[in-house]
Amino acid sequence: MTSVGASEQSQAELTEATGTRQWGFIGSGKMATALIRGMLRSGMAGAATIAASDPLESARAGLAADTGIRVYEANLPVVERSDVLVLAVKPQTMSQVLAQLRPLVGPRHLVVSIAAGISIAALLEGLGPERRIVRVMANTPALLGEGASAYALGPGVPAADEAVVKAFLGSVGRAVRVPETMLDAVTGL
């Protein structure tokens, strides 16, 4: 297992890991908002490099006012402009979202799911077998920047993508890589 926390990452390390990537959030609930705030606060990404979609006007308006990022009602513009997609939707809506995203997500996308209970196998089945997938379980202290997130890598995810995920999760606390079978066990951290 490897771990990293926001306090252990220098600005240079964050920039090296994340580069000039464009970030897209599908869903903008509490955890997505906390992660976006952490990214902005840590300096790992600027508001101009982050976009989010949400079907609720009130959620979009609140997120845009709070963070200054671009928000959309539809997922398409978020996917088109993003290199890293964070799936931050409720588990019960994930299959519908995956079906919509499947023709849009391509080899350039790193897909990070923060949806509880949705396995890497299910994500690959929904998006296609050759996708770069990382599954994350973040906990509620991330809302305060004191989180402990566990993540598991899908097949074929390269070290450079893992560095991006570590920097991303490190912006709201600690990040620990675990086998996927342990993800549900560590949610109580």
C-alpha positions in Angstrom: 0.0 0.0 0.0 1.2 3.5 -0.7 -0.2 6.7 0.7 0.2 10.4 0.3 -1.3 13.4 2.0 -1.8 17.0 0.8 0.7 18.3 3.3 3.3 16.0 1.9 2.9 17.2 -1.7 4.8 20.3 -2.9 3.2 22.5 -5.5 5.9 21.3 -8.0 4.9 17.6 -7.4 1.2 18.5 -7.9 1.9 20.3 -11.1 4.2 17.5 -12.4 1.6 14.8 -11.6 -1.4 16.6 -13.0 0.2 18.7 -15.7 -2.3 20.7 -17.8 -5.1 18.1 -17.6 -8.7 19.1 -18.0 -10.9 17.7 -15.3 -14.6 16.8 -15.7 -17.0 15.8 -13.0 -20.2 13.9 -13.9 -22.3 14.9 -10.9 -21.8 17.7 -8.5 -22.9 16.5 -5.1 -21.2 17.0 -1.8 -18.2 14.8 -2.4 -17.6 16.1 -5.9 -17.8 19.7 -4.5 -15.4 18.8 -1.7 -12.9 17.3 -4.2 -13.2 20.3 -6.5 -12.6 22.7 -3.6 -9.6 20.6 -2.5 -8.1 20.7 -6.0 -8.5 24.5 -6.1 -7.2 25.0 -2.6 -4.1 22.9 -3.2 -3.4 24.5 -6.5 -3.3 21.2 -8.4 -5.9 22.6 -10.8 -7.3 26.0 -11.6 -11.0 26.7 -12.1 -10.5 27.0 -15.9 -9.4 23.4 -16.0 -12.4 21.9 -14.3 -16.0 21.4 -15.5 -19.0 19.6 -14.0 -22.4 18.5 -15.1 -25.5 18.1 -13.0 -29.2 17.8 -14.1 -30.2 20.1 -11.2 -30.0 23.9 -11.9 -29.6 24.7 -8.2 -26.6 22.3 -7.9 -25.0 23.8 -11.0 -25.6 27.4 -9.9 -24.3 26.7 -6.4 -21.1 25.0 -7.6 -20.4 27.6 -10.2 -20.8 30.4 -7.6 -18.7 28.6 -5.0 -15.8 27.5 -7.2 -15.9 29.5 -10.4 -15.7 26.3 -12.6 -17.8 25.8 -15.7 -21.0 23.9 -15.2 -23.3 22.2 -17.7 -26.7 20.4 -17.6 -25.5 17.8 -20.0 -22.6 15.4 -19.7 -21.4 15.7 -23.4 -19.6 19.1 -23.1 -17.8 17.9 -19.9 -16.6 14.7 -21.6 -15.5 16.5 -24.7 -13.3 18.9 -22.8 -11.9 16.5 -20.2 -8.9 14.2 -19.9 -9.8 13.0 -16.5 -13.5 12.1 -15.8 -14.7 11.8 -12.2 -17.9 9.8 -12.0 -19.6 11.3 -8.9 -23.2 10.1 -9.4 -25.4 8.0 -7.1 -24.9 4.3 -7.5 -28.5 3.7 -8.6 -28.0 6.0 -11.6 -24.6 4.7 -12.6 -25.8 2.2 -15.2 -27.8 4.9 -17.0 -24.8 7.3 -16.9 -22.4 4.6 -18.2 -24.7 3.8 -21.1 -24.7 7.5 -22.0 -21.0 7.9 -21.6 -19.9 4.7 -23.4 -19.8 6.2 -27.0 -18.1 9.4 -25.7 -15.3 8.0 -23.5 -12.2 7.2 -25.4 -8.6 6.2 -24.9 -7.5 9.6 -23.8 -9.8 9.6 -20.7 -8.8 8.4 -17.3 -12.0 7.6 -15.5 -12.2 7.8 -11.7 -15.3 6.6 -10.0 -16.2 7.7 -6.5 -19.6 5.9 -6.6 -19.9 3.4 -3.7 -20.4 -0.3 -4.6 -19.8 -0.1 -8.3 -16.9 -2.4 -9.1 -14.2 -1.9 -11.7 -15.6 -4.8 -13.6 -19.0 -3.1 -13.8 -17.4 0.1 -14.9 -15.4 -1.7 -17.6 -18.6 -3.5 -18.7 -20.4 -0.2 -18.9 -17.7 1.9 -20.6 -15.8 -0.7 -22.6 -13.0 -3.1 -21.9 -10.0 -0.9 -22.9 -10.7 2.0 -20.5 -8.4 3.3 -17.8 -10.5 3.0 -14.6 -9.7 3.8 -11.0 -12.2 3.1 -8.3 -12.1 5.3 -5.2 -13.8 5.2 -1.8 -13.5 8.7 -0.2 -14.9 9.4 3.2 -16.8 12.3 4.6 -13.8 14.0 6.4 -12.7 14.8 2.8 -15.4 17.5 3.0 -13.1 19.2 5.5 -9.8 18.4 3.7 -9.1 15.7 6.3 -10.1 12.7 4.3 -8.7 9.2 4.0 -9.4 7.8 0.5 -8.7 4.3 -0.7 -8.3 3.6 -4.4 -7.9 0.6 -6.6 -6.5 0.6 -10.1 -8.2 -1.2 -13.0 -6.2 -3.4 -15.4 -3.6 -1.6 -17.5 -3.7 1.7 -15.5 -0.1 3.1 -15.9 2.0 4.7 -13.1 1.5 8.2 -14.6 -2.3 7.8 -14.1 -1.8 6.6 -10.6 0.3 9.7 -9.8 -2.6 11.8 -11.1 -5.0 10.0 -8.8 -2.7 10.3 -5.8 -2.4 14.1 -6.3 -6.1 14.4 -6.8 -7.0 12.5 -3.6 -4.1 14.0 -1.7 -5.8 17.4 -2.2 -8.4 16.5 0.3 -6.4 14.3 2.7 -4.6 10.9 2.5 -4.7 8.5 -0.4 -4.0 4.8 0.0 -3.8 2.2 -2.7 -5.5 -1.1 -1.8 -6.7 -4.2 -3.7 -10.2 -3.6 -4.9 -11.5 -6.4 -2.6 -10.5 -4.2 0.4 -12.2 -1.0 -0.7 -15.5 -1.6 1.1 -13.6 -2.6 4.3 -11.7 0.7 4.4 -14.7 3.0 4.0 -14.9 3.4 7.8 -11.5 5.1 8.0 
